[in-house]
Structure formats: structure tokens, C-alpha cells
């Protein structure tokens, strides 16, 4: 089984966080079937193990979100096999969003569940598809539900 590196987990989690932002920003306003696009970039800071990421290890970091919505996110992941279970809290000016998913070492149209939101994003739901563009940048395509 291949072990995940800190860089690939960070990129995958960045994709997951951006997915949350995209779904949140559009679910309260966009009609069914709308696709939104965002870009997430990892910023400095956070915590990561000093060794290769493996089962039970935790990592966390902050991301800057741009595109159809702007804001930041906080991501925490736990190693499970050759993947990572990540939870994301996205902070935007008019509310917050939560998302969760299991990420592979490199996201390529990887689906991520939007699990809820507050404020303007209350009841947000849908699926975001994350694709890593580089170790610190991800592109997100989101299909929003009514």
C-alpha cells in the first residue's frame, strides 16, 4: 500500500475545502444543475507530521479560496490506509460551510460531500468534484442541488 506524503494530502485537502466553498456559495442562490468553479491555494501555517504521512497521523492547514466565492478554510485530515479522511470548515463573509470526504493521494475529479452550512448557506448540499492542479492548488467543479 502506498503511503501518502504531506504534499499530496495537503493538495487533496485543499481540493476538498474549495469544494465546500463552492457548494456553499451557490446552493442558496443557484438553480438546480448549476456548476460553479473555484480555486483553492494552501497558505503558510498549520501542522503536519515530520515524517511521511501514515495511518493515524493528523495534519491541518489554512487555505485561501478564490473564484466564484472568496474566503478561507481550515482543514484537518487523518491518515487511513493510503487515503485521508478530511473535515473542512469554510468561513465566508455571510456564513460558514462544513464538508467531509476521503481523499486519495492525488484528486482527479474526486467527489466530496457538502455536509451543511450556517447563515446564508443553511442547508447547503451537493457534490463537489476536486482536481489537483499542483501540490498546493486545486480546481473544483460543483453540481448544486435545489
C-alpha atoms as one frame of an Amber mdcrd trajectory, in Angstrom:
protein
   0.000   0.000   0.000   1.378   3.394  -0.984   1.755   5.940   1.813   0.574
   9.470   1.352   3.025  12.335   1.511   2.263  15.580   3.284   2.201  17.429
  -0.044  -0.330  15.133  -1.725  -2.606  15.145   1.329  -2.390  18.915   1.527
  -3.302  19.249  -2.145  -6.189  16.815  -1.809  -7.490  18.519   1.298  -7.180
  21.856  -0.459  -9.456  20.492  -3.133 -11.920  19.322  -0.524 -12.008  22.687
   1.195 -12.538  24.526  -2.033 -15.353  22.149  -2.851 -17.074  23.169   0.325
 -16.787  26.831  -0.513 -18.181  26.366  -3.990 -21.176  24.386  -2.841 -21.942
  26.818  -0.081 -21.789  29.940  -2.136 -24.203  28.706  -4.747 -26.656  26.400
  -3.031 -28.801  29.164  -1.564 -28.915  31.162  -4.806 -28.297  28.939  -7.827
 -30.897  26.841  -9.649 -30.620  23.033  -9.783 -27.926  21.722 -12.081 -25.688
  24.790 -11.810 -21.957  24.167 -11.911 -19.628  26.560 -10.063 -15.855  26.826
 -10.215 -13.305  27.797  -7.536  -9.592  27.610  -6.904  -8.032  26.831  -3.515
  -4.444  27.646  -2.583  -2.741  26.474   0.581  -1.296  29.260   2.735   1.526
  29.122   5.278   0.985  27.717   8.720  -0.772  24.648  10.013   0.618  21.413
  11.381   1.985  18.288   9.713   3.983  15.277  10.893   7.743  15.460  10.367
   7.710  12.012   8.742   5.842  10.529   5.774   2.084  10.746   6.401   0.689
   7.365   7.566  -2.258   5.706   9.374  -3.477   7.758  12.330  -1.348  10.822
  11.568  -3.135  14.178  11.646  -2.433  17.299   9.660  -4.113  20.656   9.367
  -3.754  23.858   7.388  -5.454  27.020   6.114  -6.396  27.820   2.523  -7.277
  30.914   0.528 -10.333  30.495  -1.710 -10.892  32.474  -4.941 -13.118  32.257
  -7.990 -16.931  32.409  -7.762 -16.635  32.943  -3.956 -13.851  34.257  -1.715
 -12.825  33.357   1.797 -10.688  30.928   3.747 -10.943  27.404   5.069  -9.500
  25.297   7.859  -8.761  21.650   7.034  -7.945  18.730   9.372  -7.165  15.259
   7.990  -6.427  11.833   9.496  -4.498   9.142   7.627  -6.485   5.966   6.867
  -4.611   3.455   4.730  -3.415   5.143   1.550  -6.057   7.889   1.868  -7.035
  10.671   4.262 -10.355  11.422   5.960 -10.693  15.214   5.938 -13.115  17.629
   7.571 -13.301  21.212   6.398 -14.773  24.387   7.859 -15.128  27.225   5.354
 -15.567  30.820   6.536 -17.132  33.298   4.138 -18.451  36.795   4.816 -22.088
  35.664   5.030 -21.829  32.214   6.635 -19.900  29.005   7.109 -19.872  25.617
   5.409 -18.857  22.126   6.508 -17.651  19.357   4.204 -16.178  15.891   4.637
 -14.627  13.276   2.404 -11.989  10.618   1.897  -9.219  11.797  -0.410  -6.729
   9.786  -2.464  -3.075  10.838  -2.755  -3.955  12.877  -5.867  -7.503  14.106
  -6.512  -8.767  13.730 -10.082 -12.492  14.551 -10.341 -12.817  13.161  -6.786
 -16.339  13.573  -5.316 -16.696  15.343  -1.955 -19.882  15.650   0.151 -21.119
  19.014   1.389 -22.491  18.218   4.860 -24.114  21.516   5.868 -23.792  25.218
   6.455 -24.908  28.192   8.527 -26.047  31.722   7.790 -26.672  32.299   4.089
 -25.561  28.700   3.433 -28.016  26.984   5.785 -28.987  23.639   4.223 -26.223
  23.661   1.588 -25.886  20.317  -0.205 -24.407  18.885  -3.331 -21.307  17.215
  -4.664 -18.028  18.886  -5.468 -15.508  17.308  -7.834 -11.915  18.138  -6.896
  -8.892  18.000  -9.197  -5.366  18.800  -8.015  -3.543  21.150 -10.385  -0.326
  21.335  -8.329   0.771  20.296  -4.812  -0.751  23.496  -3.364  -3.542  24.396
  -5.824  -6.817  22.650  -6.684  -9.660  23.260  -9.136 -13.224  22.483  -8.082
 -16.348  21.824 -10.179 -19.552  21.677  -8.131 -23.012  20.375  -9.006 -25.504
  22.063  -6.699 -28.806  20.540  -5.598 -32.010  22.563  -5.141
